[in-house]
Amino acid sequence: MRLKQFLMPRAKKNRPTLDFENNLFSRGAKLVAGMDEVGRGCLAGPVSVGVAVINIDCVNPPENLADSKLLTHEQREELLPLVKSWVIDSFVGHATNQEIDEIGLTRALRRAGRRALAGLTTKPDHLILDGKHNWLMPEKETQNMFEEEFDDGPLSADLEIITQIKADMTCASVAAASIVAKTTRDQMMTELSKEFPNYFWADNKGYAAPEHLEAIKSFGATKYHRVSWKTFQHDYMII
């Protein structure tokens, strides 16, 4: 596994392009994957990581493709089948709220990302990771084989990871991954909301919306809440 960082100009009007990916293809890449996470700041539910794989033949991404955070629920749902038909493979990995409480958010995010890669049937040789830190690998001071195995296995030595700030806004493959991750997690939270309707997860998706915070005060924490977080330092009953 190798790590590189390239700087590319931001796409106009926040619309991602294939400029970054095509640069990698010109350098010899065969299968390029974009990766993005969702649910990092939620109070309930999993953290989820999406990955989307393309090759040099995946031209003309969906016209309205954008970072999922810039789109409405309806726009994301409309784009999902277009994204899945454009990429050659995609998958979403998750780490539960219990895992977040047990091992911390960063390591849970790494676990979800590795699960996303493990779920692919088409293995990429290059991976564009949104952000400036390679959170798929343990920090140097804590890196050891036990931690790496516990986080769903070591990464392939042939995988080249490229960190790119704002990649979800500039790189089409990462924007595609963000759509797959966001729609998948939203569907999960909508289903969980049927079990605990008082928390309005179908609307707030587990984020700290006023009605969600009020429900926590009134009814306590559920088995899907991240009880290690500061919001739950009071003695909330788990229901």
Secondary structure, DSSP 8 states (H G I E B T S, - for coil): -EEEE------GGG--BSHHHHHHHHTT-S-EEEEEEE-TT-SBS-EEEEEEEE-TT--S--TT---GGGS-HHHHHHHHHHHHHHSSEEEEEEE-HHHHHHH-HHHHHHHHHHHHHHT-SS--SEEEEESSS-TTS--TTT--HHHHHHTTS---TT-EEEEETTHHHHBHHHHHHHHHHHHHHHHHHHHHHHHSGGG-HHHHTTS--HHHHHHHHHH-B-TTB-TTSGGG-S---B-
